[in-house]
Amino acid sequence: LGGANLNHAILTNVVLSALREKNLDFSHAITDENIGRSVSDMDTPLAQQIDDHRLWVESSGTKGAQLDLTGVDLRSLKSLKQEKLTAIQAIGAKFFGMNLYQVQLQSAILARSDFRNCDMEEADLRGSSFKGCNFAHAVLKKTNCGPLLFGADGPAKRFHPCDFEDANFRYANLAGAQMKNAIFKGADLSYADLTGADIRDADFTGAIMKETILDDAQTEGATLPAADSPVFKLKAKAD
């Protein structure tokens, strides 16, 4: 393996001592070692930061403090099931393999975070930014990835769709997900299961959709790759 590139490889439960002598690239690999900041190294316990964040959300920013998990490796927590994390910032965070069932992550900024192998079934992700995130093999069944509307009618009104630009959804399970108006520009949805998903008015410009399953999906108004495009080849679930 001398000189091999194992960037982004999954190497948990692997003894790496001999491999480290071979000049390998482990720069973004998932190992048993922390990647970036660990939860235990935080100046304030995470539970206290979550409480402060909830107060910040409830008071519209006048009290408490926004939770910032940028660059934090959260895998040691194993679960944030049903946690309320609305409007957090977590750029480049590691959620790999975690239980995120019904987690609330509305209006959050999570660009380049790693959600591979996560259980995110029925999560509320409305209006959040997931640019460049990795959702490979993640379970996102029945997630709510719809848009959020802010402000009253008029010039101050803002429309925020979910943004998955350049994200990786290879082999992800998105069956029954609500993704109306979502942005998938340049995303890789190869072998992903979108059975029964609502992708009306979603933008898949430049997306890779090889063997993507779209059985019973609602596609009205969606911008999909051309049917004869080499990056667009649907696969019937019966196959």
NUBA-922693 format. One line per 8 residues: their letters; for each residue x, y, z of N, C-alpha, C, O, CB. Coordinates in steps of 0.2 Angstrom, whole numbers, always signed. Glycine has a CB too. Example, Ala and Ser with C-alpha at 12.3 -4.5 7.8 and 13.67 -1.06 7.14 Angstrom:
REM residues 2
AS	+66/-28/+39/+62/-22/+39/+66/-16/+39/+71/-17/+42/+57/-22/+45; +64/-11/+35/+68/-5/+36/+64/+0/+39/+67/+6/+40/+70/-3/+29
//
This chain:
REM residues 239
LGGANLNH	+4/-6/+0/+0/+0/+0/+4/+6/+0/+2/+12/+1/-5/+0/+6; +11/+6/-1/+15/+11/-1/+13/+17/-6/+12/+16/-12/+22/+9/-2; +12/+23/-3/+10/+29/-7/+3/+29/-9/+1/+33/-13/+14/+29/-13; -1/+24/-6/-8/+24/-8/-12/+30/-5/-10/+33/+0/-12/+18/-5; -17/+32/-8/-21/+38/-6/-28/+35/-3/-32/+32/-6/-23/+43/-12; -28/+35/+4/-34/+33/+8/-38/+39/+11/-41/+38/+16/-31/+29/+14; -37/+44/+7/-41/+50/+9/-49/+49/+9/-51/+46/+4/-39/+56/+4; -52/+50/+14/-59/+49/+15/-61/+41/+16/-67/+40/+16/-63/+51/+9
AILTNVVL	-56/+37/+16/-58/+30/+17/-60/+29/+25/-59/+33/+29/-51/+26/+16; -64/+23/+25/-67/+21/+32/-62/+16/+35/-62/+10/+32/-74/+19/+32; -58/+18/+40/-53/+13/+43/-54/+12/+50/-49/+12/+54/-46/+16/+42; -61/+12/+53/-62/+11/+60/-60/+3/+61/-61/-1/+57/-69/+12/+62; -58/+2/+68/-56/-5/+70/-50/-8/+66/-50/-14/+65/-62/-9/+70; -46/-3/+63/-40/-5/+59/-34/-3/+63/-33/+3/+65/-40/-2/+52; -29/-8/+64/-23/-6/+67/-18/-2/+61/-17/-5/+56/-19/-12/+69; -17/+4/+63/-14/+8/+58/-6/+9/+59/-3/+12/+54/-17/+15/+58
SALREKNL	-3/+6/+64/+4/+8/+65/+8/+6/+60/+13/+10/+58/+6/+4/+72; +7/+0/+56/+12/-2/+51/+11/+3/+45/+15/+4/+41/+11/-9/+49; +4/+4/+44/+2/+8/+38/+5/+15/+38/+7/+18/+33/-5/+8/+37; +6/+18/+44/+8/+25/+45/+16/+25/+42/+18/+31/+41/+8/+27/+52; +19/+20/+42/+26/+20/+40/+27/+20/+32/+32/+20/+29/+30/+14/+42; +21/+19/+29/+21/+19/+21/+19/+25/+18/+18/+25/+12/+16/+13/+19; +19/+31/+21/+18/+37/+18/+11/+38/+15/+11/+40/+9/+24/+39/+13; +6/+35/+18/-1/+35/+16/-4/+42/+17/-3/+45/+22/-5/+29/+18
DFSHAITD	-9/+44/+13/-13/+50/+14/-19/+48/+18/-24/+45/+16/-15/+53/+7; -19/+50/+25/-25/+48/+29/-29/+55/+31/-32/+55/+36/-23/+45/+36; -28/+60/+27/-30/+67/+28/-37/+67/+31/-38/+71/+35/-28/+71/+23; -42/+64/+27/-49/+64/+29/-52/+57/+30/-58/+57/+30/-53/+68/+24; -47/+53/+32/-50/+46/+33/-53/+45/+40/-52/+49/+44/-44/+41/+33; -58/+41/+40/-62/+40/+47/-58/+34/+50/-58/+28/+48/-69/+38/+45; -55/+36/+56/-51/+31/+60/-54/+31/+67/-59/+35/+68/-44/+32/+60; -51/+27/+71/-54/+27/+78/-51/+34/+82/-53/+35/+88/-52/+21/+82
ENIGRSVS	-47/+37/+79/-44/+43/+82/-48/+49/+80/-52/+49/+75/-37/+45/+79; -48/+54/+84/-52/+60/+83/-50/+64/+77/-44/+64/+75/-52/+65/+89; -55/+66/+73/-53/+70/+67/-55/+78/+69/-61/+79/+69/-57/+68/+61; -50/+82/+70/-52/+89/+72/-53/+89/+79/-50/+85/+83/-58/+91/+68; -57/+94/+82/-58/+94/+89/-63/+89/+92/-67/+87/+88/-62/+101/+90; -61/+86/+97/-66/+81/+101/-70/+85/+105/-69/+90/+107/-61/+76/+104; -76/+81/+107/-81/+84/+111/-78/+85/+118/-80/+90/+122/-87/+80/+112; -73/+81/+120/-71/+82/+127/-66/+88/+128/-64/+90/+133/-67/+75/+129
DMDTPLAQ	-64/+90/+122/-59/+96/+122/-62/+103/+122/-59/+108/+122/-54/+96/+116; -69/+103/+122/-73/+109/+122/-72/+113/+129/-72/+110/+134/-80/+108/+120; -71/+119/+128/-71/+123/+134/-77/+123/+139/-76/+123/+145/-69/+131/+132; -83/+122/+136/-89/+122/+139/-92/+115/+137/-92/+113/+131/-94/+128/+138; -95/+111/+142/-98/+105/+141/-103/+106/+135/-107/+110/+135/-101/+102/+147; -104/+101/+131/-109/+101/+125/-116/+102/+128/-120/+106/+125/-108/+95/+121; -118/+98/+133/-125/+99/+135/-126/+106/+137/-132/+108/+136/-125/+94/+142; -121/+110/+140/-122/+117/+142/-123/+121/+136/-127/+126/+136/-117/+119/+147
QIDDHRLW	-119/+120/+131/-119/+123/+125/-126/+123/+121/-128/+127/+118/-113/+121/+120; -129/+116/+122/-135/+115/+118/-140/+119/+122/-145/+122/+119/-137/+108/+118; -140/+119/+129/-145/+123/+133/-144/+131/+131/-149/+134/+130/-144/+122/+140; -138/+133/+130/-137/+140/+129/-140/+142/+122/-142/+147/+120/-130/+142/+129; -139/+137/+117/-141/+138/+110/-149/+138/+110/-152/+142/+107/-139/+132/+106; -152/+134/+114/-160/+134/+114/-162/+141/+117/-167/+143/+114/-162/+128/+119; -159/+143/+122/-161/+150/+124/-159/+155/+119/-163/+160/+118/-157/+152/+131; -154/+155/+115/-152/+159/+110/-158/+159/+104/-160/+164/+102/-145/+158/+107
VESSGTKG	-160/+153/+103/-166/+152/+98/-172/+155/+100/-175/+159/+97/-167/+145/+96; -174/+154/+106/-180/+156/+109/-180/+163/+110/-186/+166/+110/-181/+152/+116; -175/+166/+112/-174/+174/+113/-173/+178/+107/-171/+184/+107/-169/+175/+118; -172/+174/+101/-170/+178/+94/-164/+181/+95/-162/+186/+92/-176/+183/+93; -159/+177/+98/-152/+180/+99/-150/+185/+104/-145/+187/+105/-150/+182/+92; -155/+186/+108/-154/+191/+114/-151/+188/+120/-148/+192/+124/-160/+195/+116; -152/+182/+121/-149/+178/+126/-145/+172/+124/-146/+170/+118/-154/+176/+132; -141/+169/+128/-138/+163/+126/-133/+164/+121/-130/+169/+120/-143/+158/+124
AQLDLTGV	-131/+158/+117/-126/+159/+112/-127/+154/+107/-129/+148/+109/-119/+158/+115; -126/+155/+101/-127/+150/+95/-122/+145/+96/-116/+146/+98/-126/+154/+88; -124/+139/+95/-120/+133/+95/-116/+132/+89/-118/+132/+83/-124/+126/+96; -109/+132/+90/-105/+131/+84/-100/+125/+85/-96/+125/+89/-100/+138/+84; -102/+120/+81/-98/+114/+81/-94/+113/+75/-92/+107/+73/-103/+108/+81; -91/+118/+72/-87/+118/+66/-81/+114/+68/-77/+116/+73/-85/+125/+64; -79/+109/+64/-73/+105/+64/-73/+100/+70/-68/+97/+71/-68/+110/+65; -79/+99/+73/-79/+95/+79/-81/+88/+77/-85/+87/+73/-84/+97/+84
DLRSLKSL	-77/+83/+80/-78/+76/+79/-83/+74/+84/-82/+73/+90/-72/+72/+79; -90/+72/+82/-95/+71/+87/-96/+63/+88/-101/+61/+91/-101/+74/+85; -92/+59/+84/-94/+52/+84/-94/+49/+91/-98/+44/+92/-89/+48/+80; -90/+51/+96/-90/+48/+102/-97/+49/+106/-98/+45/+111/-85/+52/+107; -101/+53/+104/-108/+54/+107/-112/+48/+105/-117/+47/+108/-111/+61/+105; -111/+46/+99/-115/+40/+96/-122/+42/+94/-125/+39/+89/-115/+34/+101; -125/+46/+98/-132/+48/+96/-134/+55/+98/-132/+58/+103/-137/+43/+100; -138/+59/+94/-141/+65/+95/-148/+64/+93/-152/+69/+91/-138/+71/+91
KQEKLTAI	-151/+58/+94/-158/+57/+93/-163/+62/+96/-163/+63/+101/-159/+49/+95; -167/+64/+91/-172/+69/+93/-170/+75/+96/-174/+79/+100/-177/+65/+98; -164/+77/+95/-161/+83/+98/-163/+89/+94/-164/+89/+88/-153/+83/+99; -164/+95/+98/-166/+101/+94/-160/+105/+93/-158/+108/+98/-172/+105/+99; -158/+105/+87/-152/+109/+85/-153/+114/+80/-149/+115/+75/-146/+104/+83; -159/+117/+80/-161/+122/+75/-156/+128/+75/-154/+130/+80/-168/+125/+77; -154/+130/+69/-150/+136/+67/-143/+135/+70/-139/+140/+71/-153/+142/+70; -140/+129/+71/-133/+128/+73/-128/+129/+67/-131/+129/+61/-132/+121/+76
QAIGAKFF	-122/+130/+69/-117/+130/+63/-112/+125/+65/-110/+124/+70/-113/+137/+63; -111/+121/+60/-107/+115/+60/-103/+113/+54/-105/+108/+50/-110/+109/+63; -99/+118/+52/-95/+117/+45/-90/+112/+46/-85/+112/+51/-92/+124/+43; -90/+107/+42/-84/+101/+42/-84/+97/+48/-79/+95/+51/-78/+105/+42; -90/+96/+52/-91/+92/+58/-92/+85/+55/-93/+83/+50/-97/+94/+62; -90/+80/+60/-90/+73/+59/-96/+70/+63/-96/+69/+69/-83/+70/+61; -101/+68/+59/-107/+64/+62/-107/+57/+60/-112/+53/+61/-113/+68/+60; -102/+55/+57/-101/+48/+54/-104/+43/+58/-102/+42/+64/-94/+46/+52
GMNLYQVQ	-109/+39/+56/-112/+33/+59/-116/+35/+65/-118/+30/+69/-106/+29/+62; -118/+41/+66/-122/+42/+72/-130/+41/+71/-132/+41/+66/-121/+50/+74; -133/+41/+77/-140/+40/+77/-143/+47/+77/-143/+50/+83/-143/+36/+83; -146/+50/+72/-149/+56/+71/-156/+56/+70/-159/+60/+66/-145/+61/+66; -159/+51/+72/-166/+50/+71/-171/+56/+74/-170/+58/+79/-169/+43/+74; -175/+58/+69/-179/+64/+71/-175/+70/+74/-178/+74/+77/-184/+62/+76; -169/+71/+72/-165/+77/+74/-168/+83/+71/-170/+83/+65/-158/+76/+73; -168/+88/+74/-171/+95/+71/-164/+99/+70/-161/+102/+74/-175/+99/+76
LQSAILAR	-164/+100/+63/-158/+104/+60/-160/+109/+55/-157/+110/+50/-153/+99/+57; -166/+112/+57/-168/+117/+52/-164/+124/+52/-161/+125/+57/-176/+119/+54; -164/+127/+47/-160/+133/+46/-153/+133/+49/-151/+138/+52/-164/+139/+49; -150/+127/+48/-143/+126/+50/-138/+127/+44/-140/+126/+39/-142/+120/+54; -132/+128/+46/-126/+128/+41/-121/+123/+43/-118/+123/+48/-122/+135/+41; -121/+117/+38/-118/+111/+40/-113/+109/+34/-112/+104/+32/-122/+106/+41; -111/+114/+30/-107/+113/+24/-101/+108/+26/-98/+109/+31/-104/+120/+21; -100/+104/+21/-94/+99/+21/-94/+95/+27/-89/+92/+29/-88/+103/+21
SDFRNCDM	-99/+94/+30/-100/+89/+36/-101/+82/+33/-103/+81/+28/-105/+91/+41; -99/+77/+38/-99/+70/+36/-104/+66/+39/-104/+65/+45/-92/+67/+38; -109/+64/+35/-115/+61/+38/-116/+54/+35/-121/+50/+36/-122/+64/+36; -110/+51/+33/-110/+44/+31/-113/+39/+36/-111/+40/+42/-103/+42/+28; -117/+34/+33/-119/+29/+38/-124/+31/+43/-125/+27/+48/-113/+25/+40; -126/+38/+43/-130/+40/+49/-137/+38/+48/-140/+37/+42/-130/+48/+49; -141/+37/+54/-148/+36/+53/-151/+43/+55/-151/+45/+60/-150/+31/+59; -154/+46/+49/-157/+52/+49/-165/+52/+48/-167/+57/+45/-154/+57/+45
EEADLRGS	-167/+46/+49/-174/+45/+47/-179/+50/+51/-178/+51/+57/-177/+38/+49; -183/+53/+47/-188/+58/+49/-185/+64/+52/-188/+67/+56/-193/+54/+54; -179/+65/+50/-176/+72/+53/-179/+78/+49/-182/+77/+44/-168/+71/+51; -179/+83/+53/-181/+90/+50/-175/+94/+48/-172/+97/+52/-186/+93/+56; -174/+94/+42/-168/+98/+39/-170/+104/+35/-166/+107/+31/-164/+93/+35; -176/+107/+36/-179/+112/+32/-174/+118/+32/-172/+121/+37/-186/+114/+34; -173/+121/+26/-170/+127/+25/-163/+127/+27/-160/+133/+27/-173/+132/+29; -160/+121/+27/-152/+121/+30/-148/+121/+24/-150/+119/+18/-151/+115/+34
SFKGCNFA	-141/+122/+25/-136/+122/+20/-132/+116/+21/-129/+115/+26/-132/+128/+19; -132/+111/+16/-128/+105/+17/-123/+105/+11/-121/+99/+8/-132/+99/+17; -120/+110/+8/-116/+111/+3/-110/+106/+4/-106/+107/+9/-114/+118/+1; -108/+102/-1/-102/+98/+0/-102/+92/+5/-97/+89/+6/-97/+102/+1; -108/+91/+8/-109/+86/+13/-108/+79/+10/-110/+78/+5/-115/+87/+17; -107/+74/+15/-106/+67/+13/-112/+63/+16/-111/+62/+22/-99/+64/+14; -117/+61/+12/-122/+57/+15/-122/+50/+12/-127/+46/+12/-129/+60/+13; -116/+47/+10/-116/+41/+7/-118/+35/+12/-116/+35/+18/-109/+39/+5
HAVLKKTN	-123/+31/+10/-126/+25/+14/-130/+28/+20/-131/+24/+24/-120/+21/+16; -131/+34/+20/-135/+37/+26/-143/+35/+24/-145/+34/+19/-135/+44/+26; -146/+34/+30/-154/+33/+30/-157/+40/+31/-157/+42/+36/-156/+27/+35; -161/+42/+26/-164/+49/+26/-172/+48/+24/-175/+52/+22/-161/+54/+22; -174/+42/+26/-181/+40/+24/-186/+45/+28/-185/+47/+34/-183/+33/+26; -191/+48/+24/-196/+52/+27/-193/+59/+30/-196/+62/+34/-200/+49/+32; -187/+61/+28/-184/+67/+31/-188/+73/+28/-191/+73/+22/-177/+68/+29; -188/+79/+31/-191/+85/+29/-186/+89/+27/-183/+93/+31/-196/+88/+34
CGPLLFGA	-185/+90/+20/-180/+94/+17/-183/+100/+13/-180/+102/+8/-175/+90/+13; -189/+102/+15/-192/+107/+12/-189/+114/+13/-185/+115/+17/-200/+107/+13; -192/+119/+10/-190/+126/+11/-193/+129/+17/-198/+127/+20/-192/+130/+5; -190/+134/+20/-192/+138/+25/-194/+145/+23/-190/+148/+18/-187/+139/+31; -199/+148/+25/-201/+155/+23/-200/+160/+30/-202/+158/+35/-208/+156/+21; -196/+165/+29/-195/+170/+34/-198/+176/+33/-198/+179/+27/-187/+170/+36; -201/+180/+38/-203/+186/+37/-210/+187/+35/-213/+182/+32/-199/+190/+33; -214/+192/+35/-220/+193/+33/-220/+194/+26/-215/+195/+23/-224/+199/+37
DGPAKRFH	-226/+194/+23/-227/+196/+16/-224/+203/+14/-225/+208/+18/-234/+196/+13; -220/+203/+8/-217/+210/+6/-210/+209/+5/-208/+203/+4/-218/+215/+12; -206/+214/+4/-199/+214/+2/-195/+210/+7/-189/+208/+5/-197/+221/+1; -197/+210/+13/-193/+207/+19/-193/+199/+19/-190/+196/+22/-194/+210/+25; -198/+197/+15/-199/+190/+15/-194/+186/+12/-192/+188/+6/-206/+188/+12; -191/+181/+15/-186/+177/+12/-188/+169/+11/-191/+167/+16/-180/+177/+17; -185/+166/+6/-187/+159/+4/-180/+155/+5/-176/+157/+1/-191/+159/-3; -180/+151/+9/-174/+147/+10/-175/+139/+8/-178/+136/+13/-171/+148/+17
PCDFEDAN	-173/+137/+2/-174/+130/+1/-168/+126/+4/-163/+129/+6/-174/+128/-6; -168/+120/+5/-163/+116/+7/-157/+116/+1/-159/+115/-4/-165/+108/+9; -151/+116/+3/-146/+117/-2/-141/+111/-1/-137/+111/+4/-142/+124/-1; -141/+106/-6/-137/+100/-6/-132/+101/-12/-130/+96/-14/-141/+94/-6; -130/+107/-14/-125/+107/-19/-119/+104/-18/-116/+104/-13/-124/+115/-20; -117/+100/-23/-110/+96/-23/-110/+91/-17/-105/+88/-16/-105/+100/-22; -116/+89/-14/-116/+84/-9/-116/+77/-12/-117/+76/-18/-123/+84/-5; -114/+72/-8/-113/+65/-10/-119/+61/-7/-119/+60/-1/-106/+62/-8
FRYANLAG	-123/+58/-11/-129/+54/-9/-128/+47/-11/-133/+43/-12/-135/+57/-10; -122/+45/-13/-122/+38/-16/-124/+33/-11/-122/+32/-5/-114/+36/-18; -129/+28/-14/-132/+23/-10/-136/+25/-4/-138/+21/+0/-127/+18/-7; -138/+32/-3/-142/+34/+2/-149/+32/+1/-152/+31/-5/-141/+42/+3; -153/+31/+7/-160/+30/+6/-164/+36/+8/-164/+38/+14/-162/+24/+11; -167/+39/+3/-171/+45/+3/-178/+43/+2/-182/+48/+0/-168/+50/-1; -181/+37/+3/-187/+35/+1/-192/+39/+5/-192/+40/+12/-189/+28/+3; -197/+42/+2/-203/+46/+5/-200/+53/+8/-204/+56/+12/-205/+42/+11
AQMKNAIF	-194/+55/+6/-192/+61/+9/-196/+67/+5/-198/+67/+0/-184/+62/+7; -197/+73/+9/-200/+79/+6/-194/+84/+4/-191/+86/+9/-204/+82/+12; -193/+85/-2/-187/+88/-4/-189/+94/-10/-186/+95/-14/-182/+84/-7; -195/+96/-9/-198/+101/-14/-194/+107/-14/-192/+110/-9/-205/+103/-12; -192/+110/-20/-188/+116/-21/-180/+115/-19/-177/+120/-19/-191/+121/-17; -178/+109/-17/-171/+108/-14/-166/+109/-20/-168/+108/-26/-171/+101/-11; -160/+111/-18/-155/+112/-23/-150/+106/-23/-147/+105/-18/-151/+119/-22; -149/+103/-29/-145/+97/-29/-140/+98/-35/-137/+93/-38/-149/+90/-30
KGADLSYA	-138/+104/-36/-133/+106/-41/-127/+102/-40/-123/+103/-35/-132/+113/-42; -124/+98/-45/-118/+95/-45/-118/+89/-40/-112/+87/-38/-113/+100/-43; -123/+87/-37/-123/+82/-32/-123/+75/-35/-125/+74/-41/-130/+82/-27; -120/+70/-31/-120/+63/-34/-125/+59/-30/-124/+58/-24/-112/+61/-33; -130/+57/-34/-136/+53/-31/-135/+46/-34/-141/+43/-35/-142/+56/-32; -130/+44/-36/-129/+37/-39/-131/+32/-35/-129/+32/-29/-122/+36/-42; -136/+27/-37/-138/+22/-33/-142/+24/-27/-144/+19/-23/-132/+17/-31; -144/+30/-27/-149/+32/-21/-156/+30/-22/-158/+30/-28/-148/+40/-20
DLTGADIR	-159/+29/-17/-166/+27/-17/-171/+33/-15/-171/+35/-10/-168/+21/-13; -174/+36/-21/-179/+41/-19/-186/+39/-20/-190/+43/-23/-177/+47/-24; -188/+33/-19/-194/+30/-20/-199/+34/-16/-199/+35/-10/-195/+23/-18; -204/+37/-20/-210/+40/-17/-208/+47/-14/-212/+50/-10/-213/+36/-11; -202/+49/-16/-200/+56/-13/-203/+62/-17/-205/+61/-23/-192/+57/-14; -204/+67/-14/-206/+73/-17/-201/+78/-19/-198/+81/-15/-211/+77/-12; -199/+78/-25/-194/+82/-28/-196/+87/-33/-193/+90/-37/-188/+78/-31; -203/+89/-32/-206/+94/-36/-202/+101/-36/-200/+103/-30/-213/+96/-34
DADFTGAI	-200/+104/-41/-197/+110/-42/-190/+110/-39/-187/+115/-38/-201/+116/-39; -187/+104/-38/-180/+103/-36/-175/+104/-42/-177/+103/-47/-179/+97/-32; -169/+107/-40/-164/+108/-46/-159/+103/-45/-155/+103/-41/-162/+115/-45; -158/+99/-50/-153/+94/-51/-148/+95/-57/-145/+91/-60/-156/+87/-52; -147/+102/-58/-143/+104/-63/-136/+101/-62/-133/+102/-57/-143/+111/-64; -133/+97/-67/-126/+95/-66/-126/+89/-61/-120/+87/-60/-122/+100/-64; -131/+86/-59/-131/+81/-54/-130/+74/-57/-131/+73/-63/-138/+80/-50; -126/+70/-54/-125/+63/-56/-131/+58/-54/-131/+58/-47/-118/+60/-54
MKETILDD	-134/+55/-58/-140/+51/-56/-140/+44/-59/-145/+42/-62/-147/+54/-57; -134/+41/-59/-133/+34/-62/-137/+29/-57/-135/+29/-51/-126/+32/-63; -141/+25/-60/-145/+20/-57/-149/+23/-51/-150/+19/-46/-140/+15/-54; -151/+29/-51/-155/+32/-46/-162/+29/-46/-165/+29/-52/-155/+40/-46; -165/+27/-41/-172/+25/-41/-177/+30/-39/-177/+34/-34/-173/+19/-35; -181/+31/-44/-186/+37/-43/-194/+34/-44/-198/+38/-46/-185/+42/-49; -195/+28/-42/-201/+25/-42/-206/+29/-38/-205/+30/-32/-201/+18/-40; -212/+31/-41/-217/+34/-38/-215/+41/-35/-219/+44/-31/-220/+30/-32
AQTEGATL	-209/+44/-37/-207/+50/-35/-211/+56/-38/-213/+55/-44/-200/+51/-36; -213/+61/-35/-216/+67/-38/-211/+72/-41/-207/+74/-37/-220/+71/-32; -211/+72/-47/-205/+76/-51/-207/+82/-54/-204/+85/-58/-202/+71/-56; -214/+84/-54/-216/+90/-57/-212/+96/-56/-211/+98/-50/-224/+91/-56; -210/+99/-62/-206/+105/-61/-199/+104/-59/-195/+109/-59/-209/+109/-56; -197/+98/-58/-190/+97/-56/-185/+98/-62/-187/+96/-68/-189/+90/-53; -179/+100/-61/-174/+101/-66/-170/+95/-66/-165/+95/-62/-170/+108/-66; -171/+90/-70/-167/+84/-70/-163/+84/-76/-164/+87/-81/-172/+78/-70
PAADSPVF	-157/+80/-76/-153/+79/-82/-157/+76/-87/-162/+73/-86/-147/+74/-80; -154/+77/-93/-158/+75/-99/-158/+67/-99/-153/+64/-97/-154/+77/-106; -163/+64/-102/-164/+57/-101/-158/+53/-105/-157/+48/-103/-171/+55/-105; -155/+56/-110/-150/+53/-114/-143/+55/-111/-138/+53/-114/-150/+55/-121; -143/+58/-105/-137/+61/-102/-133/+55/-99/-136/+50/-96/-138/+66/-97; -126/+54/-100/-122/+49/-97/-123/+49/-89/-121/+44/-86/-115/+49/-99; -125/+54/-86/-125/+54/-79/-132/+53/-76/-134/+54/-70/-123/+61/-76; -137/+51/-81/-144/+50/-79/-146/+44/-81/-147/+43/-87/-148/+56/-81
KLKAKAD	-147/+39/-77/-149/+32/-79/-153/+30/-73/-151/+27/-68/-143/+27/-81; -160/+30/-74/-164/+27/-69/-164/+20/-68/-163/+16/-73/-171/+30/-70; -165/+18/-62/-166/+10/-61/-172/+9/-57/-174/+12/-52/-160/+8/-56; -176/+4/-60/-182/+2/-57/-181/-2/-51/-176/-6/-51/-187/-2/-62; -184/-1/-46/-183/-4/-39/-183/-12/-40/-180/-16/-37/-188/-2/-34; -188/-14/-45/-188/-22/-46/-182/-25/-48/-181/-31/-48/-194/-23/-51; -178/-20/-51/-171/-23/-54/-167/-25/-48/-161/-27/-49/-168/-18/-58
//
